[in-house]
Structure formats: structure tokens, C-alpha cells
Amino acid sequence: MHPIYLVVGPPAVGKRTTSRALAARFPKSLHIPVDDIRNMVVSGIELPGASSPARVISFYSLVLFNISLY
């Protein structure tokens, strides 16, 4: 299994720039913006700040698991 890097942080700190730079360092890589992931969710999304931390972690764990299947 290949590594999956999850870049997190507050708004406007350079997560997208850092993620793209990180992805560019590998011969085969993919950068998936979190907005794209949120748009794929049909129901049951758990957003930071709106849900308990445990539910958000559970939701994003499921997202990472599903992404890793590809």
C-alpha cells in the first residue's frame, strides 16, 4: 500500500500549495482537494466545528479508507 498524506490546518495557511508541492515530489501522485471530497458525499458528512471531533475523525477515516481502495 502506498502512503497517503493528509495535510490539515486552519484556513489560508498554504495547505493547497504545500499539498501540490508534496505531490510533485513523487513520480506518481494525486492531489485531491477536500472540497472535491466533500462534494462526493451524498449524505452523512461530518464537518469540523459542526460535529463532535470523534465523529469528524470517524468520517475522514472512512474517506481515507475509500480513497486508498483506488
Secondary structure, DSSP 4 states (H G I P E B T S, - for coil): ---------STTSSHHHHHHHHHHTSSS-----HHHHHHH--S----BTTB-HHHHHHHHHHHHHHHHT-
